[in-house]
């Protein structure tokens, strides 16, 4: 495009627009400013006081040009107030035709009054052409190519890069001042993000106003995310969905995804808006709210959000003018007088006006006066719910009766919808339901997309359900995919049902959910489906159902919560199910037993180990009293064993796993998947007890069996491969360990993903292989990245993160990063103490590592005291013969020698060496390092002959196992003091 002649000082432009066109107005203003125009913006409200002809002439008489932005409101020149506007404009425009231009941002046909303005459309032409048309209307031509504004408004037809906001309501009316006030608050505070609460009673349009805000100011944001927040579980899932969409915290726990997203928002430049809709449970949902420079909008009836920094803006009922305008738009055949009478009868409540006008619009032959008379005389409906006001009952009763008379099948569908969560009505699940599980008059709707959509749209129109569309991948058709029902309306409908009707529809809703159950809650491919199912368990009555299929569905949902790490929500649901099952079927019911096992697992996941142990032991006691010997007993032992492992009680855990594995073998199930899991857990306890060779043998056996039974790329097979590689490394068989772990990591990355917990823990072991194999820099890079991703996945205090943090700290020490290492070791030790207790083996081991860092810093007395004390504590916790206690002995001897007590160091070194040989053999690197350390202490006592002999033997052994040029061999040859790092194991 050739540039036009340079304009040194373009005429100023007065830009006139309605609030609904804010996005277009901001972009037009920016486009004009880029050409040097001074722009004066004037927002006009169609509901405002009608100006006179002289007043308008005065306004348009100001210097420069006037540009009108015409939208649907401007083009409503066919009723009441708008006809009066049309008359005024009809008299004014001919006098100002040379100074006034207009653009339209509507797809509707222009009425004569708008055509006379010579308006050009900006819709569907692209930003370059739209800019050319805008400039042309004020006598300008572009002087430079169009470039999308970096920090300015986005072109209105370009949606934000990431958004799930509901569609704009084309009938939205009013709230102009409130929307501007909310925007002013959210964009103030020197660019720092703010929180605004839109609160008010049911039916005033809180969610609709939030939707309008999101759409009206969408050009200011790159991310707009809508979070249904009626429950804590729904809010967490909805918020975490954004993390998954943008690739943050991909893994198996919501907590990590949520924290990853919160960190990203905290460092983002601020072009984001998050809306928490229906957030009544303030204290449970408040921790989700991100900090940072973006915007947070909350809708709720409560004003308690002000305690969390939200600026409250109350939504009252409509002003009368808003009510009249809205009713006339909803039902064009209604006069303004009739609309005013309707608003008066309904207290100007937007929801009721919407539904009443919808009924009038759907019944064009109805006598509006008669309808108003019926409302005035109090025609009551079937609902008796005390929280449903009389006006609501009047409108809703007529709506339901009309729907039932006109279309019984659509009415039946509406009743069925009330047995699902009203915030996320499961349209897709209903579509996929088996027709045989639906009543006959609904089965036809479910199998015919056209009839289905027609029914849903009819319900939406009459009851003000919010509807969203998308393409049905199976049919390649645009169909209804989501509906939202007002909670008050749902309660009203449910209150009017008989007990028999309620039972029938509850069973139907539960059957829809059962048909949608993939049956594999542990499979990541199905997690999104379980997230869809969960909100509907309560309203459908599935939690209290006695149907076996429904019970399996509910238990699968509980298992989904457990594997996702949603332990708090899982515990609450588990206890509800448990109470229901025990009251209906008794404590010995298989479902009740499985649920009780889940209760203990949820408690363990929450770190409430004492309660988990109590629940697990109670379960075992109960099963013993009933003489149970089957799968329930084995599962209970397996669950309690996991709790005991977490509490550091490895001997008891081992006994339980041995019993479970033996019982499975006696039942002929030695190599069944569940029996292999028992043996895997047994191998884990053997490793935690320091029996590395036995543990490795069992892990290898299970690994080989799983390869044969499940294949080499199945998740549990890969888990066994990682466990085997870890034990090989701890045995000092570094070449085998590294080779297996590298292959295992390769398969995990391809089979699961790079951010799956199992993959990250495998990479952690690979980093330790690299370190022990003389590649500390490569190990540090790998472990640093693993730690970062685990923190994003699970939070900084998760046991897996603490495990990796302690190993990473000691690697930093080995590479000379003393300050960083010490800070990280100290914080990890404190976190272990808080989470596991002061006397847990991992807490004690972390303190022993800290003693070595104190020694590095010259704090010899403090290092000696801590090393000796932690050694004694660990011996008491796991036994003197445990590898961990022996390793602490090596560090204790070092600290004693540094503190000037070589004789005590020698005594401790001799004793620890004997224990090391018994535990792992004389050729193990721990025994070799103990002998080398003992040689140094003997030399301090003048016993050089024995010292030389021991040093020579140690070097010879290490050279044979690692090679003469290995880093550890060079380290020993330099006579640097040997040390041992406490290293926990994943549980």
N, C-alpha and C positions, 0 to 999 in steps of 0.2 A: 504494500500500500504506500502510495506517495504521501508525504507529509503535507499538510496544509500550510498556509502562510502563518508565520509566527504571530501570536497574539500577546502583546506585552501585558495587557491588563484586561482579561475577559470580564464581562459584566457579572456582578454578583447574581446568585440564583437563590430564590426562595423555594425550598423543597417542601411540598405539602403532601402528607400521607396519613393514612389511618394506622393505628398501632399494630394491627394485624400484619401490616406490610413492613414492619421494622427491618427485617433482613434485607429486603430490596432497598429500602431507604438508605441504610448504612452503606451498602455497596454503591449505589448511585452517588451518594455524597462523596465517597472515596474516589470514584471515577472522575467526578467533576473537579475535586481538589487536585488530582494529579495533573489537570490541565491549568491549574492556577486560579480556579474559580473560588471566590469566597461564597460559602454555602450557609444559608440560614435555614435550619430545619424547623418545621412547624407540624407537630402531630395533631391531627384532626380527629375528633370522635363523632361518628354518625349520631350518637345519642346526646350530643351536647346541645346547648341553646342555639336556636336557629338565628343566624345573623340576618340583618336586613341588607337590602341592595346597596345602600350607601356605605354600610360598614364593610362590605366585601370590596367595594370599589376603593375605599381607603386602603385596605390591606394590599390589594393588587397594585395600588398606585405607588408603592415604595420603589426605589431605584432597582434596575436590573430586570431579570427575567423571573417568571414563575413556572415551576414544573410540578404538575399534579401526578401523583402515583395512584392510578385507579385500580381498586381491587373489587372483590365481590360486594363489599359494603357500599362503595361508591356507585356500583351499578344497580343497586336495588332502588330504582326510581319508580317503583310500581305500587308502593303502599304508604299510607299515612305520612309520617314525618319525611320519608324519602321523597314523596311526591312534592312536598313543600320545598325540599332542597332543589329538586329538579326545576321548579318554577323560578327560584331565585337565580340558579345558574343560567337558566334560559334567558333571563333579562341581563345578566352581567357579562356572559361570555362574548356576545357579539361585539361589545365595546372594547374588549381587551384581546381580541384574537391574535394580534401581532406580538403580544408580550407573554401570552400564556400558552404553554405546551403541555402535552399529557402523554404518559406512557401507561400501558395496562399490564398488570401482572396476574390476570385471570384468564382462564380458558373459556369463559362464558362469552356468548355473543354480546356485542355492545348495543345498548339501547340508543335511541336517536340522540338523546342529550349528550351521551359520551362520544358518539360518532362526530357530532358537531365540533368537538374539541380537536379533531384530527389526531386522535391518540394512536400510537403505534405499540405493538405488543413486544414484550421482552421475553416472553415464555417460549422455550423450545428453539432458540436461535443461537445459543452458545454465548460465552462471555465477550468475545471479540465483536460480534455483530451487535450484541446488546449495548456494549459501550458506544459503538458508532451511532446507534439510534438515539441513545440518551444525549450524546454531545450534539447530534444534529438538531434535537428539539430546542436547544438553547443557542443555536447558531455557531457551533464549534465543530472542528474536525480533529481526529486524533493526531497528536504530534509524535507519538512513539508507539512501538508495538505493545500489545497487551501483555502484561506480566502479572501472574497471580500475586497478590499482596502477601509479603512474608509475614508481617505481624498484623495486617489489616483484615477487614472482613472477607470472608470467602464468597464466591459467586453463589447466589441463593439456590440455584438448581444443582449445585455440587453438595451432596450430603457430607456430613463429617466423616472422617476416615473410619471411625469406629462408633457405631451407634446401634442401640436396640430400642430407642424411644418409640412409644406408640405413635400411630398416625395422627396427624392433626385433625381435630374435630372441625369440619367446615362450618358448623353452626355455632361455634364458640362465640360468646357474646360478653361484652363488658369487661370488668376487672382491669381497666386500663391503668388507673392510678396505682392499684396494688401491684401489678406487674412491673411498673416502672420503679416503685419503691423497692421491691425485691431485687431488681437489677442494680439499683443504686447501692444497696447494701452489699451485694455479692461482688461488686466491682470496686469497692472502696478499700480503705485500709492499706494504701500504698502498694497495691498489687498483691497483698497477702490474701489468701482465700478466706471466705467467710461462710457462715452457715445461716440459712434462713428456714424458718418453720412456717408452713402454711397450716393453720389449725382452725378447727371449727366443728360444728355438729355434723352428723351424717347428712348427705344430700346437698351440701352447699357447693360442691364442685371442686374439692381440693385436688383430686387427681387430674381433673380436666384442666385446672389452672396450671398445675405443674407441667402437663403436656404442652400447653400453649406456651409457657415460658421456654421450654426446651426447643420448640420449633421457632418461636419468634426470635430467639437470640442464638440460633444454631450457628450462624456465621462466625461467632466469636469462639467456637470450640472445635477442637479436633477429635475429642472423645466426649460422647454423651451416653451415659449408661443408666438404665432404669433398673432399679432393684426392688422387686416385690418384697416387702418387709413386714407382712402380717405376722410372721413367726420368725424366731431366731434361725431355725433351720433353713427356711426359704430365703432369708436375707443372706445367710452365709453362702448358700449355693448360688444365689443370683449374683452376688459380688464376685465370688471366685470364678464364675463363668467368664468374666472379663479377663481374668488372669490367663485362663486357658486360651481364650481367643487371641490374645496378643503374645502368647508364648512365654508367659512368666510362670515359674513354679510348676512346670509340668511334672506331675508325679501323682502319688497315690493318697495324698492327704490335703484336705481343704485348708487346714491351718497354714501350711507352707505357701499355698497359692495366695491366700488372703494377705499374709505378711509380705510376700513378694510384691503384690500389687500396691500395698500401702507404702512400701519403700519407694517404688517407682513414682507414685504420685507425689511423695514428699520431695523428690528431686526434679520433678517435671516443671517446665516453665509456666504451667498454669492454664493451658487451654483445654481444661477438662471440666465437665459437669457431671456429678453423680446425684441421682434422685432416689431417695429411700421413700417408697410409697407405702402408706398405711403402717407406719412404724410406731405402734402403740407400746411395745415392750421396750421401753427406753433403756433400762440398765443392761439388758441383754444385747441390744443392737448397737449401743453407743461405741463399744470397742471396735466395730467395723469401720467407723467413720475415718477416712484418711485425713492426714494433715497435709499442708502444702499450700500452693498458691492458686489452686483451682476453686471450684464452687460446689457447695453441697446444698441441695434443696430437700427438705423433709416435709412429708404430709402426715398429719395425725390429728386425732381428736384432742389428745392431751397437749397441754402447753409445757409439760415437764422437760422438754428438750432445751428450754432456756438454761437449765442447770449445766448443760454441756456446750454452752457458748452459742446457741442458736438465737438469732434475732427473730422474735415472733411477729407474725402478721396474721391477724384473724380474718377469716373469710366470713362475712355476714351473708344473709340471704341477699338476693338481687335487690338493687334499687328498682323502683317500679318501672322506670323507663327501660332498664335492662330486661326486666321480666316481659314487658310488652313486646320489645323488639325480638327477644328470643322466641317467644310463643308464635309470633307472626312468621318468623323464618321457618319454624318447625311445622306449622300448619298454615299455609298461605291463605286458605279460605276463611281463616278467623279474622274478624275485624279487630282493630286496636281496642275498641270498647270491650268486646268480649274477652280479649287477651288480658285487659286490665282487671276484669271481673274474676277471671280464672286465677290470676296472680294473687288477688286479694283473698280468695277462698283458700289458696294453698300457701299462704304466708310467704310468697315470693321465693319459695324453695326451688332451686334449679332442677333437681332431680324429678320432683313431682310435676313441675311445669313441662319438662321434657316428655315424661311418660303420658301425661294427659294430652298434650298437643299431638303426640305420636298416635294416640288412639283416635283423635279427631281426624288426623291426616289419613289414617288407615281406613276410616269409615266416612268417606265423603258425603254419603247420603244421610248421615246422622244429623239430628237436630241439635246444634250446639247449645242453644238456649235450654233445651230439655236436659242436656248433659250437665250444664252448670246448675240447673235447679236440683238435679239429683245429688250433686256434690253438696249443695247448700243445705239440703235437708238430711244429711248424714246417713247415706246409704252404706252400711257397714259390711265388711267382708268377713271371711272365715277366720282370719288370724286372731289369736288372743294374746300374742306375745306382748308383755307389758312395755317393752322398749320400742314398740312400733306406734308412733303417734297416730291419732285418729285420721288426720289428713292423708297420711300414707295409706292407711287401710282403705279409705274411700277410693283413691285412685287405683290402687293395686287390685282391689277386688274386681272392679269393672274391667281392668285390663285382662286379668286371668279368665274371667267369665267370657269375655269376648273371644279370647284366643281359643278356649275350649269349644265354643260354639262353632267357630269358623273352621278350625283345623284340629281335631282331636289328636292326631299324630304329633303335630308340632307342640301342642300343649303337653303331651306325654314326654316329649323330649325335654321340654323346659323343666318338668318335674324331675326327670332323671339328672339333669345338670345340677340341681340343688343338692345332690348327694356327692358332689365333688368340691374341691377347694374353690371358692368363688374367685380367687385372685388369678388362678391359672386353670381354667376349665380345660380338660384334656381332650381337645378336639381330635388330635392325631391318634390318641389311644382309642377313642370311640370309633374312629374310622377303621382302625385295624382290628376291632373286636369281631369275634365270630358271630355271624348273624344268628346262629343257633342259640347263642347266649342272650339274645335280646328278645323282648316281646315282639310279636309278629308285626305290629304296626310301626315299630322302630327298625326292624331288620331291613325293611325295604328302603328306608332312608339311608341306612349305613352302607348299602351296596350301590347306591345310585348317587354319584357326585353332584349332579344337578339338583336333585330333590333335597339332598343333604344341605347344600349351601343355601337353597331357598328357605329351608326350615330355620337354619341358623340365622339368616338375615332377618327373617320375619320376627324371630325372638328378639334379636338385637334392636330392631326398630321400635318394637312395642315396649320393651323393658329397659332400654338405654344400656344394654350390654355393649361394652367396647369390643370392637372386632378388628382383627388383623388378618391380612391376606399374605399368601406366599404361593409358590409353584409346587404343586403336588408332583413329586418326582416319578410316581408310578403312572400318573395319568397325563403328565405334562400339561396340566391345567392350573390356572390360578384359582385357588380355593381358600376358604376360611380356614385358618390354622390356629387361631387363638381367640378366646372370648374372656371377658372379665365381667362378673356379676356383682352388683352392689350388695354388700353384706346384709344390710337392713332388709332388702327385698328378699334375699334368700331366706332369712329367718322368718319373714312373713309367710312365704309359701310353705315352708316346712311346718310351721305352726298350724296350718290349716289341713294337714294330712291326717287321715285316720291311721290307727296303728297297723292295720293290715296293708294299707297302701304304702306306708313307710317301710314295712318289712319287705314288700315286693321290690320296691325301687332300690333299697339298700342292697338286696341280694344281687340285683342286676348290675349295680355300680361295682360291687365287689367282683363280680364275674368279669366285667370289662377289665379290671385291674389284673385279675389272674391271667386272662388271655394275653396280657401285655408283658407278663413276667418272663424274662429270658431264662431264669433258672440258674444263672451263674453269677452270683454277686461278687465273686472274686475276680472276675474277668474284666479288665479295664475297658474292653470294648462295649460293655453293657452298663457302665456307670451312669452315663447320661440318662438311660432309660430308668434306672432306679431313682435317680434324682427327680424324674418326672412323676414317678409313682408315689413317692413318699408323702407329698402334701395331701394326698387323697385318702390315706389310710383312716384318718379320724372321721371326716365327713361321710365316708361310705359305710362306716361301722365295721370295717374290716378288722380292727384291733380286737373287737369283742365277738367276732364271728366264731361259730362252732364248726363251720365247714372246713374239712381237711385241706382242700386246695387253697382256701383263703389263708389258713394258718401258715401253710408253707410259704405263701407270698409274703406274709408279714415277717416271718423269720428270715427270709431272704433279704428283706429290706433292713432288718437289724444287722445281718452279716455285712451288708453293703456299708452301713454306717461304721462298723468296726474296721473294715479294711481301709476305709477312707480316713480313719483317724478321728471321726466325729464321735468321740467317746461320751461326751456329756449328753448330747442329744440321743445317742444310742442307749445310754443308761436309763434316761427318763422313759424312752419308748419300751425298753426291755422290762422295766418294772411294771409298767401299765399292762403289758401283755402277760407278764407272769401272774399278776393279781387276777386278771380275767381268766386265764387258763386254770389256775388253781381253784377258783371259785366254781367254775363250770365242770371241769374234768378231773380235778383232784391233783395232788402233788405228784402222783406217779405217772401222769400222762406224759407221753414221750415228748410232746411239744413243750410241756412245762419244764421237763428236765433239760431239754436243749436250751430253753430260754434262761434257766437258772445258770447254766454254764456260760452263756453269753453275758449275764450280769457280772460274773466274776472277771471275765475277760475285759469288759468295759472298765471296771474298777481298776484293773491292772494298767490298762491303757491310760487312765487318768493319773497314774502314779499313786493311787490310793491302795498301796500294797497290803497294808494291814487289813483293810476291809475286804480286799480281794481274797486274801488268804482265809479270812473268816468265812466268807461265802463259799469258797472252794471246799474248805473242811466240812462245813455244814452239809454241802451236797454229798460228799463222800460218806459222812455219817448216816445221812438219810438213806443212801443207796445200800449201804451195808445192812441197815435195819430191815430193808425190804428183800434182802437176799439177791439183789440184782447182780448179774454177772456179764451182761451184754455190752453193747456199744456205748450205752450211757455211762456205765462205770468206767470204761476205758477213756472216754472223752473227759470225764470229770478228773481222772488222774492226770491226764495230759494237761488240762487247764491249770490245775493246782501246781503241777510241776513247773509250768511257765512262771507262775507267781513266785514260787520259791527260788527259781533261778534269778529273777529280777531282784529278790531280796538278799541274794548272796548266800542262800542256804543250798549249796550244791549237792551235799550228801543226800539230803531228803529228796531233792528233785530227782537225783539219779535213781533212788530206790523206786520212786513212782514210775519213772519211765521204764525201768527194768521190768516192773510188774506188768505194765501195759504191753510192752513188746513181747514178753513171755506169753501173756494171755492171748495175744493176737496169733502168735505162732502155734499155740495149742489149739486154736480154733481153725488152723489151717490157712491163716491169712498172713503169713510171714512177709509175703511180697505183694500184698494188696497195697494200694496207695496210702490208706490210712495207717496201716502197719508200718510202712516205710517212713511215714512222718514220725511215728513213735520212735523208731530207731534213729532218725535224724536228731530228734530232741535228746535221746540218750547220748548220742555222740557229742552233742553240744555240752552236756553236763560233764562228760568225761574230759573234754577240753578245758572246761572251766575248773575242773579239779586238778589240772596239770598233767593228766594222763594223755599226752599228745599222741603217742604211738597207737594206743587203743582207739582213741577218738578218730585218728586218721584212717585206721583200718575199717571202722564202721562206716564212716563217711564215704570211703572208696567203694565199699560193698553196695551202699544205697545208690551211689552215683551210677555204678555199672548197671544195677537193676533198673533204675529209672531210664537210663539210655535205652535199654531193651524194651521196657514197657511203654514209655511215653515219648521217646525220641530225644535227640540231643538238644533240641531247641525249645523244649517245653520249660515253663517257668520253674517248676520244682526241680527238674533235672539241672538246670543252670545254677540253681541255689546250691545243690549238692556239689557241683563242680567248684563253686567258690569256697564252700566249707572245706573241701578236700585240699584245695590249694593253700588255704590259710594254715591248716595243720601241717602240711609239708614244709611250709616256711618256718613254722615254730619248731619243727624237728631239725631245722638246719639244712634241709634238702632244697637249697635255693634254686638250683637249675630246674628241677622238676616243678617246683612251685611257680616259678616265673613263667615257664612255658605254658602250664595249664591255665594260669590266671590270665595271661595275655589272650589265649584262645577263648577263654570264658567271657572276658570283657567284650571281645569282638562279637560273639554271638549275642550277648545281652544287648549291646547297642543296636543290633539289627532286629532282635526279637521283641524287646520291650521298647525302651528308648533311652536316650543318653541321660535323661533326668529322672529315671525311675530309681527308687531307693535301692533296689537290689543291684542295679548297675553301678550306682555311686559307691556302695560298700565294696563291690568287687574292685573298682578302681582304687579305693583306699588300700586294699590288700596288695594290689599291684604296686602302688607307691611304696609300700613297706618292703616289697620284694626288691624294688629298685634301690632303695636305701641300703638294705643289707647286702646287696650285690655290688655296692661300690659306686652307685650313681645318685648321690644325694641331691644334686641340682635338679635332675629330671624328676626325682621323687618329690621335691618341694613344689615344683610347678604343678604336678598332678594333684598332690594333696591339697594345695591351696585352692585349686579349682573345685575339687570334690567338696571341701568344707564350705566354700561359698554357695554351691548349689544345694547342699544339704540344709544350710541355714535358710535359703529361700524356700525350700520345700517344707521344712518342719519347724522352723523357729530355732533360736540360738540355744535354748535349754533342753532340746530333745536329747535323749540318751545317745543316739547315733552321732549327733553333732558333738557332744562332749567327748565321746570316744575318739573321734577324728581330731578334735581340737588338742587333746592331750598328746597324741602322736605327732601332730604338726608342731606343737610347741617344742618337743624334744628334738625334732628335726631342725628347727630353727636354732636351737642350742648347738647342735653338732656343726652347723654352718657358721657359727659365730655371731648370730643375732641374739645376743644375750638379753637385752632389755625387753625385746618383743616376746622372747620365749618365757621370761619370768612373769611378765604380766599375764600372758595367756595361761600359764600353768596355775597361777594363783586364782584367776577368775574361774578356771575349770574346776579346781579343787573346791572352791566355794559353791559352785553350782551343783557338783556332785553331793556335797554335804546337805544342801538344801533339798535336793530331789530324792536322794537315796538314804541319807542318814550319815552321821559322823563315823560310824563303825562299819559301813559297807566296804567290802574289799576294794571297790573302785575308788572310793573316797580316800582310803588309806594309801593306796598305790599312788594316787595323784600327789598326796603330801610327800611321799618318798621321793618322787621326781622333783618336787620343789626343794627338797633338801640338797639335791645336787646343784641346783641353781644358786642356792645360798652359798654353797661351797665355792662355786665359780666366782662369786662376788666377794670372797674373803671373809664371809661371816661364819667362821669355822665353828665356833661354839654353838651357834644357833643351828647350823647344819648338822653337827654331831647329835645334838639333842633330838632334832626332828627325825633324823635318819634312824637312830636307835629306837625312839619311841614308835615310829611307824613300822619298823621291822617287828617289834614285839607285838604290836596290834594286829599286823597281818598274820603273824604266826598263830595268834589266838583265833583269828577269823577263819583261816583256811587250813591251818596245820603247818608244822615246821617242815614237813617234807614236800610241801607244795612248791612248784617252780617259782611262784611269785615271792614266797617267803625267802627262798634261796637267793633270788635276784636282789631283794632288799638287803640281804646279808652282805652281798658284794658292795653295795653302796654304803652300808653301815661301816664296813671295814675301811673304806676310803675316807669316810668322815672322821673315824677314830684316829687314823694315821695322820690326817691333816691337822687334827686338834692336838697332836703331840702324844698320842698313846699308841705307839706301834705294837706294844705287847698285846693290848686288847684287840687290836686289829688282826694280829696273827691268829689269836685264839678264835675269833669270829670267822676269819678266813678259812682256817682248817675245818671247822665244823660245817660251814656252808659248802665247802668243796665236797666233803663226804656226802652231804645231802644231795648235791647236784648230780654226782655220779650215780646215786641210787635212783634219782628221778628221771634223768635224761641221758645218762651214760657219760663216760669219760671223754668221748670225742665231741660232745656237743659244745657249741661256742660258749655257752654259759659256764660250763666246767672249765674250759680252757682259759677263759678270762679270769675266773676265780683263782686258778693256779698262777697265772701271770701276776695278779694283784698280790697274792700271798708271797710270791718271790720278791716283790718290791718291799713288802713289810719286813720280811726276813732280812733283807739286806740292810734295812734301817737298824735292826738289832745286831748286826755284825755277823749273822749266820749266812755268809756268802756262798759256802759250798752248796748248801741245800737250795739257796736262792738261785744259783746258776743252774743247778740241775732242773729245778722246776721251770725256770724260764725257758731253758732249752727244750724241755718236753712240750711245753705249751706252744712254742713256735713251730716245732716239728709237726705237732698235731694240726695246728691251724694251716700250715703250708700244705699238708696233705689233703685237707678238706676244702680249702678255699683257693690255694695256689700261692706261689711265692710273690706274685705281683698284685694280689688283691689288696684293696684299701685297708681291710681289717688286719691283714698280715703286716703291712707297712706300719700301721698304727701301733701294733704290739711291739714291732721291732724298734720303734722309736722310744719305747719305755714310757709312753704316756699312760696316765692312770686309767685302767679299764673301768667301765661303768655299765650299768644295766638300766634300761628304761622300762618302767612299768607300762604294760600295754594290755588294755582290756580287750574283750572279745564281744562282737555283736550278739545280742540275745534275740 
